[in-house]
Amino acid sequence: MADKPKVLVTRRWPEAVEAKLKELYDVTLNESDVPMTADEMRQALMDYDAFCPTVSDKVDASVLDVEGARTKIIASYGVGYSHIDTDAAKKAGFIVTNTPEVLSNCTADLAITLMLAAARRVGEGERELRAGKWTGWRPTHMIGTRVSGGTFGVLGFGRIGREAAKKAHFGFGMKVIYFDAFPVKPELAAETGAESRDSIEAVLAEADVVTLHMPGGKDNYHLINEARLKLMKPTAILVNTARGEVVDGNALAAALKAGTIGGAGLDVFEGEPKIIPALLECENAVLLPHLGSATLSTREDMGWRVMENLEAYFKGEAPRDRVA
């Protein structure tokens, strides 16, 4: 019987997925769940047939610049892959895969959660109550914003953006507008009656809520900056469940403090897990620790999707989710 392929997993995955990996492969798990260093990742590429990082592992050109790598497939756990230098991966001959589709609904759920939490000042209210500062109901206490019937602006009308649009439209009667850098099939927009706008700026100026669903990386770095924040309504809410680097955090903090926009709901941050102090000071920002896909069923589905890609590769077939 042939030896099982050697597979390295960089962080802890759901128990059921890890158990299945152990059945199929000679797998090494990161029992401590401590992030690997660049040197450890480089060594892994030399020692294993498959390398399975997550979105929190920075697999840059320096990691991929190894001579005689045993690894040929980098099967990433997560839909985003801006943490991997795909150009360097292609140059070095690595196949890179991700896990699309399976986390769309959960991430869209969280976008709506952040919209509501920011609009209704949920974080502020809970902090006040837990601190023992609530003095009782009164007509002018902690007035928020009604989102029902408002305009829901989507930047990046892919799978997750469309799922968020459905929830906003059918759940809260919101008009949906969107901008996407790539053409969107008319039937996909028709599901929610979504109307296309010809620029990011047009969406920002019109929407009551703007939710971000584009990839990270250099092409979208600080896409939301000081100038664009100034285009938004003073009551508008910005939601980011995409990638932290899409938003200039310092510019956003300044806009929140100045009342340029009404609030923000953020699940991702540039340089996470570090958060810039200015954002932590904003009472009108709801901040979550990257929970977009954090349900057990979704995290398991992400693991199964990685394993589908691995199985195809080791059979000599093309992995369905190849991105490089």
Solvent accessible surface area in square Angstrom, and as a share of the most:
residue,aa,sasa,rsa
1,M,221,0.99
2,A,91,0.71
3,D,137,0.71
4,K,83,0.35
5,P,37,0.23
6,K,60,0.25
7,V,0,0.00
8,L,13,0.07
9,V,0,0.00
10,T,0,0.00
11,R,53,0.19
12,R,102,0.37
13,W,12,0.04
14,P,21,0.13
15,E,150,0.67
16,A,47,0.36
17,V,0,0.00
18,E,7,0.03
19,A,53,0.41
20,K,80,0.34
21,L,0,0.00
22,K,115,0.49
23,E,107,0.48
24,L,81,0.40
25,Y,16,0.06
26,D,71,0.37
27,V,26,0.15
28,T,55,0.32
29,L,20,0.10
30,N,22,0.11
31,E,116,0.52
32,S,80,0.51
33,D,55,0.28
34,V,92,0.53
35,P,78,0.49
36,M,35,0.16
37,T,77,0.45
38,A,41,0.32
39,D,91,0.47
40,E,87,0.39
41,M,7,0.03
42,R,65,0.24
43,Q,100,0.44
44,A,4,0.03
45,L,0,0.00
46,M,72,0.32
47,D,53,0.28
48,Y,30,0.12
49,D,33,0.17
50,A,0,0.00
51,F,0,0.00
52,C,0,0.00
53,P,0,0.00
54,T,13,0.08
55,V,47,0.27
56,S,76,0.49
57,D,4,0.02
58,K,143,0.60
59,V,0,0.00
60,D,43,0.22
61,A,49,0.38
62,S,62,0.40
63,V,1,0.00
64,L,2,0.01
65,D,111,0.58
66,V,31,0.18
67,E,153,0.69
68,G,67,0.65
69,A,17,0.13
70,R,109,0.40
71,T,0,0.00
72,K,100,0.42
73,I,0,0.00
74,I,0,0.00
75,A,0,0.00
76,S,1,0.01
77,Y,19,0.07
78,G,3,0.03
79,V,43,0.25
80,G,17,0.16
81,Y,83,0.32
82,S,48,0.31
83,H,24,0.11
84,I,6,0.03
85,D,51,0.26
86,T,28,0.16
87,D,91,0.47
88,A,19,0.15
89,A,0,0.00
90,K,119,0.50
91,K,187,0.79
92,A,54,0.42
93,G,51,0.49
94,F,6,0.03
95,I,28,0.14
96,V,0,0.00
97,T,1,0.00
98,N,9,0.05
99,T,0,0.00
100,P,14,0.09
101,E,73,0.33
102,V,44,0.25
103,L,9,0.05
104,S,9,0.06
105,N,82,0.42
106,C,25,0.15
107,T,10,0.06
108,A,0,0.00
109,D,67,0.35
110,L,25,0.12
111,A,2,0.01
112,I,15,0.07
113,T,67,0.39
114,L,0,0.00
115,M,0,0.00
116,L,56,0.28
117,A,11,0.09
118,A,12,0.10
119,A,3,0.02
120,R,157,0.57
121,R,77,0.28
122,V,83,0.47
123,G,15,0.14
124,E,23,0.10
125,G,25,0.24
126,E,85,0.38
127,R,109,0.40
128,E,38,0.17
129,L,106,0.53
130,R,185,0.68
131,A,64,0.49
132,G,67,0.64
133,K,143,0.61
134,W,132,0.46
135,T,119,0.69
136,G,24,0.23
137,W,206,0.72
138,R,104,0.38
139,P,99,0.62
140,T,111,0.65
141,H,42,0.19
142,M,49,0.22
143,I,109,0.55
144,G,31,0.30
145,T,52,0.30
146,R,207,0.75
147,V,11,0.06
148,S,57,0.37
149,G,60,0.57
150,G,14,0.13
151,T,18,0.11
152,F,1,0.00
153,G,0,0.00
154,V,0,0.00
155,L,1,0.01
156,G,9,0.09
157,F,4,0.02
158,G,32,0.30
159,R,113,0.41
160,I,31,0.16
161,G,0,0.00
162,R,48,0.18
163,E,38,0.17
164,A,0,0.00
165,A,0,0.00
166,K,61,0.26
167,K,53,0.23
168,A,0,0.00
169,H,58,0.26
170,F,137,0.57
171,G,54,0.52
172,F,58,0.24
173,G,52,0.50
174,M,1,0.01
175,K,86,0.36
176,V,1,0.01
177,I,0,0.00
178,Y,16,0.06
179,F,48,0.20
180,D,35,0.18
181,A,82,0.63
182,F,155,0.65
183,P,135,0.85
184,V,33,0.19
185,K,128,0.54
186,P,109,0.69
187,E,104,0.47
188,L,50,0.25
189,A,11,0.08
190,A,71,0.55
191,E,77,0.35
192,T,5,0.03
193,G,49,0.48
194,A,13,0.10
195,E,73,0.33
196,S,69,0.44
197,R,54,0.20
198,D,129,0.67
199,S,32,0.21
200,I,19,0.10
201,E,66,0.29
202,A,32,0.25
203,V,0,0.00
204,L,0,0.00
205,A,54,0.42
206,E,57,0.25
207,A,0,0.00
208,D,41,0.21
209,V,1,0.00
210,V,0,0.00
211,T,1,0.00
212,L,0,0.00
213,H,24,0.11
214,M,21,0.10
215,P,99,0.62
216,G,11,0.11
217,G,25,0.24
218,K,169,0.72
219,D,127,0.66
220,N,27,0.14
221,Y,115,0.44
222,H,46,0.21
223,L,24,0.12
224,I,0,0.00
225,N,51,0.26
226,E,100,0.45
227,A,69,0.53
228,R,54,0.20
229,L,1,0.01
230,K,131,0.56
231,L,77,0.38
232,M,9,0.04
233,K,67,0.29
234,P,94,0.59
235,T,83,0.48
236,A,1,0.00
237,I,4,0.02
238,L,0,0.00
239,V,1,0.00
240,N,1,0.00
241,T,11,0.07
242,A,12,0.09
243,R,36,0.13
244,G,6,0.06
245,E,36,0.16
246,V,0,0.00
247,V,8,0.05
248,D,31,0.16
249,G,14,0.14
250,N,96,0.49
251,A,15,0.11
252,L,0,0.00
253,A,1,0.01
254,A,60,0.47
255,A,8,0.06
256,L,5,0.03
257,K,112,0.47
258,A,82,0.64
259,G,41,0.40
260,T,39,0.23
261,I,1,0.01
262,G,34,0.33
263,G,1,0.01
264,A,0,0.00
265,G,0,0.00
266,L,4,0.02
267,D,1,0.01
268,V,4,0.02
269,F,19,0.08
270,E,72,0.32
271,G,57,0.55
272,E,66,0.30
273,P,130,0.82
274,K,162,0.69
275,I,47,0.24
276,I,53,0.27
277,P,95,0.60
278,A,27,0.21
279,L,8,0.04
280,L,110,0.55
281,E,108,0.49
282,C,8,0.05
283,E,101,0.46
284,N,42,0.22
285,A,5,0.04
286,V,23,0.13
287,L,53,0.26
288,L,45,0.22
289,P,99,0.62
290,H,56,0.25
291,L,71,0.35
292,G,7,0.07
293,S,12,0.08
294,A,44,0.34
295,T,61,0.36
296,L,123,0.61
297,S,73,0.47
298,T,8,0.04
299,R,70,0.26
300,E,39,0.18
301,D,57,0.29
302,M,8,0.03
303,G,0,0.00
304,W,90,0.31
305,R,14,0.05
306,V,1,0.00
307,M,14,0.06
308,E,77,0.34
309,N,1,0.00
310,L,0,0.00
311,E,85,0.38
312,A,16,0.12
313,Y,51,0.19
314,F,64,0.27
315,K,130,0.55
316,G,72,0.69
317,E,102,0.46
318,A,89,0.69
319,P,9,0.06
320,R,146,0.53
321,D,10,0.05
322,R,132,0.48
323,V,43,0.25
324,A,10,0.07
